[in-house]
Amino acid sequence: MKNSQGGFTLVEIAIVLVIIGLLLGGVLKGQELITQAKIRNVANDLNGMSAAVYGYQDRYKKFPGDDNDAAARWTNPATASGNGDGAVGAAGQATVISCVGVGPGAINENCHFWQHLRLAGFIGGDSASPLPPQNAAGGVLQAQNGALGLSALTICSTNLSGKIANAIDAQFDDGKPNTGAVRGTSNAAALNAAPTETNNSYVDDGSTVYVVCKTL
């Protein structure tokens, strides 16, 4: 009598393992491509902001958000003017700002920075809204007067993984969170202080997220 029980041959097992390896390789490659796309988008955001702000300055001779003629220049939709002191918001804003609920009469230069750029046609989006643009990592951009020991007008990008933050810093600067013209911190509540990172590198542990700031 023949044995009715069958099993996998070595060839069949090898084929299955090859298929599993190919599938895993495809997934990992896909994840890497997504991460690289996010890095490019975040970098383009920072480059684009520089071009937008310089264009606004060239046209109106003032910073967006700080423009004290903005309310008179644009009435539909309405906006708020800044105080014209040459800085966007207070020096060293302490944390990431929520612009939700900021209306056209509210003087909030950090939020109206974005609306002024939209009204002038330098960035896309709803020209009635002062909400900041989102970045490719699910965070937002923030404009402020200095951050993380940097001075002058600074653009910050939030919710970046260690890998993205390191790539952005290395692309524009030295790849270190606590030195140079690009700096990062894992403590978004302390943007008015020096970076909290002490190991001179970004940690890519799958959970730590960073705010990376760059002066224009």
N, C-alpha and C positions, 0 to 999 in steps of 0.2 A: 504494500500500500504506500502510495506517495504521500509525503508530508504536505498537508494543505496550507501550512503556515508559510507566508512569504516575508521577505525583508528587503531593505534597500541595499543595493549593491554599492560598492565603493565609488563607482562611476556616478551613480545617481546622487549619492551624498555630496560628491565633489561638485556636481552641477548646481545643486541647491546652495552650497556654500558660495560658489561663484556668483550666483544670482543675488544672494543676500549681500555680498560684498559690493556688487555693482549698485544695488539700491541704496546702501549706506553711503557709498561714495557720492552718489547723485544728490542725496539729501544734504550732506556736508558741503558739497560744492555749491548747491543752491543757497545755503545759508551764508556762505562766504560771499557770493555774488550780491545777495541782499545787503549785507554789511558794507560792502564796497560801494554800493549805490547810495546808501545812507551817508557814508563819508563824503562822497562827491557832492551830494545835495547840501550837506551842512557847510562844506567849504564854499560852495557856490553862494549860499546865503550870506556868508560873511563878506565875500568879494562883492556881491551885489549891493550890500548895504553901503559899502564904501563908495561905490559908483553913484548910488542914489543920493547919499548925503552930500557928496561933492557937487553933484548936479544941482541940488536944491540950493546949496550955498552960492554957487555961481549965478543962479537966477535971481535969488532973493537977498543974498548977502547976509543970511542968518541961518541958524540951525533949525531944522524942523523940530517942532515941540516948543522951542524957545522963541520962535518967531512972534514978536509982539504986534505984528500987523495981520496975523492970520485970520482973526475973526472978522475984520473989515474986508479982507480980500475974498473970503469965501463965506457966503451967507446961505447957500442952498447946495448941499446940506451945511448946517451950521457947525462951527467948531469953536474952540477956545484959543485965545492967544497965550503965548508964554510971556515971561517978564523981560525978555530981551537982554539978559545979563551975560550971554555968551556961553551958558552951560545948560545942559538938558537935565532938569531936576536938581535936587540937592546933591552936594558932593558925597560920593560914596554911599549910594542907596543901600540900605542894610539887607534887603532881602529881595526875592523875586516878586514883582508887583503884579497883583491881579487888576486888570483893567475892566473887569466885568462891572457894569453899572455906572461907569464913568460917562456922564452926559456932556453935551456940547458946552454947557456953562461951567463945568467943573475945571478948575485950573490944575491940571495934572500933566506936566510936560512929558513925563516918561511915556504916558499913554497917547497923548495927542501928537507925539513924534510920528507915530505910524499913520494917524489920520492925515497929518499935513503932507506926508510923502504920497499918500493915496490921492489926496485932492490935487496935488501938483502933477500927478501922473507918473511918478517915479517907481512906485510899486503897485501891484494889483490888489484887488480886494474891494470890499464895500467902503466907499469914501465917507460914509456916515459913521463908520465904526472906528473907535480908537483901540480895538483889540489888537494885540501883537500877532504877527504871522506865526504859524506853527512850523516847527522844523520836521525833518524826515524821521526823527527818533521819537516823535510823540511829545516833545517839549515845545517851548516857545522861544522867541527871541526877546531880548530886553535891551533897551537903550538907556544909558545913564552916564552921569558925569563921574567917571572913575569907578574902579572896582578891583578888588584883590591886590591893592597896592599900585595899580595902574592909574594914570592920570588922564585927563582930557576925556573926550567922548569915547565911550566904550560900548561895544555890542557883545552881549552874552547870549549863549545858546544853552538851553537847559535839557536835562534828562538824557544825557549822553552816556553810553556804556564806557567802560574803561578803554576798550579797543578803539571806539570811535573818537573819544577824547584824546587819546594818545596820538592817533593818526592826524587829527586836526592840528594839534600842537606841533607835531613834527613837521607837518606840511608848511606851516606859517612861521615856525620858530624853532625851539630847541628840544621839544618833546618832553619838557619837564614842567610839572604843574606849578611850581613855586618860583620860577625865574622867567625872565624874558618879557617880550611884548605880548605873548599869549599865555594866560594862566588859567588854572582850573582848581576847583574845590568840590569836595563831596558834601560840603555843608552849605546848602543854598540859603541858609538863614544868616550867613555871615559874609555877604559880598563886600561889606565895607571894611573887612579885616584882611590881613595877609592870608594866603592860601593855608588851609589846615593840613595839607599833605606834608608829611615829614620824611617819607621814603624816597622823595625825588622822582617818583614815577607814578603812573596811573595803574590802578589795580583792576584787572579784568576778571572778576570772580562771578560774573553772571547776576549780581545783585546790586553792587555799588554803582550809583549813577553820579555824574558830574555836571557842574556848570562850567563851561569854558568861556572865557572873556578875552576879547581882542580889541586893542585900541585902533581907532581909524586913523 
